[in-house]
Amino acid sequence: MTVEINSCPNCGCEEVSRNGQTRHGKQNYKCRECGRQFVLNPAWKAITKEQQELMQRMLLERISQAGIAQLLQVS
């Protein structure tokens, strides 16, 4: 099975090298341009700017962090 690596998620450079494995057994890669380490299909999802802004507004309304995490389905 061949996995094709398109580019670094940080700088877009196509020169990446394999860099061992994560503690969960996934293949780790490193960009030769910027030095960032990454995996191809991370299990976590990044929080979008819209979600961050919504969280800030909810905190100003004094909603608890646990309540915000449950509503937005983030941890």
Contacts in CASP RR format, 6 or more apart in sequence:
PFRMAT RR
TARGET T0000
AUTHOR 0000-0000-0000
METHOD contacts of the structure
MODEL  1
MTVEINSCPNCGCEEVSRNGQTRHGKQNYKCRECGRQFVLNPAWKAITKE
QQELMQRMLLERISQAGIAQLLQVS
3 27 0 8 1.000
3 40 0 8 1.000
5 14 0 8 1.000
5 16 0 8 1.000
5 29 0 8 1.000
5 40 0 8 1.000
6 14 0 8 1.000
7 13 0 8 1.000
7 14 0 8 1.000
7 16 0 8 1.000
8 14 0 8 1.000
8 16 0 8 1.000
8 31 0 8 1.000
8 33 0 8 1.000
8 34 0 8 1.000
8 36 0 8 1.000
8 38 0 8 1.000
9 36 0 8 1.000
9 38 0 8 1.000
10 31 0 8 1.000
10 34 0 8 1.000
10 36 0 8 1.000
10 38 0 8 1.000
11 31 0 8 1.000
11 33 0 8 1.000
11 34 0 8 1.000
11 36 0 8 1.000
12 31 0 8 1.000
12 33 0 8 1.000
13 31 0 8 1.000
13 32 0 8 1.000
13 33 0 8 1.000
13 34 0 8 1.000
15 31 0 8 1.000
15 32 0 8 1.000
15 33 0 8 1.000
16 29 0 8 1.000
16 30 0 8 1.000
16 31 0 8 1.000
16 32 0 8 1.000
17 29 0 8 1.000
17 30 0 8 1.000
17 32 0 8 1.000
18 27 0 8 1.000
18 28 0 8 1.000
18 29 0 8 1.000
18 30 0 8 1.000
19 28 0 8 1.000
19 29 0 8 1.000
19 30 0 8 1.000
19 37 0 8 1.000
20 27 0 8 1.000
20 28 0 8 1.000
21 27 0 8 1.000
21 28 0 8 1.000
22 28 0 8 1.000
22 39 0 8 1.000
24 43 0 8 1.000
26 39 0 8 1.000
26 40 0 8 1.000
26 41 0 8 1.000
27 39 0 8 1.000
27 40 0 8 1.000
28 37 0 8 1.000
28 38 0 8 1.000
28 39 0 8 1.000
29 37 0 8 1.000
29 38 0 8 1.000
29 39 0 8 1.000
29 40 0 8 1.000
30 36 0 8 1.000
30 37 0 8 1.000
30 38 0 8 1.000
31 37 0 8 1.000
31 38 0 8 1.000
45 74 0 8 1.000
47 55 0 8 1.000
47 74 0 8 1.000
51 72 0 8 1.000
51 74 0 8 1.000
54 72 0 8 1.000
55 68 0 8 1.000
55 72 0 8 1.000
58 68 0 8 1.000
58 71 0 8 1.000
59 65 0 8 1.000
59 68 0 8 1.000
69 75 0 8 1.000
END
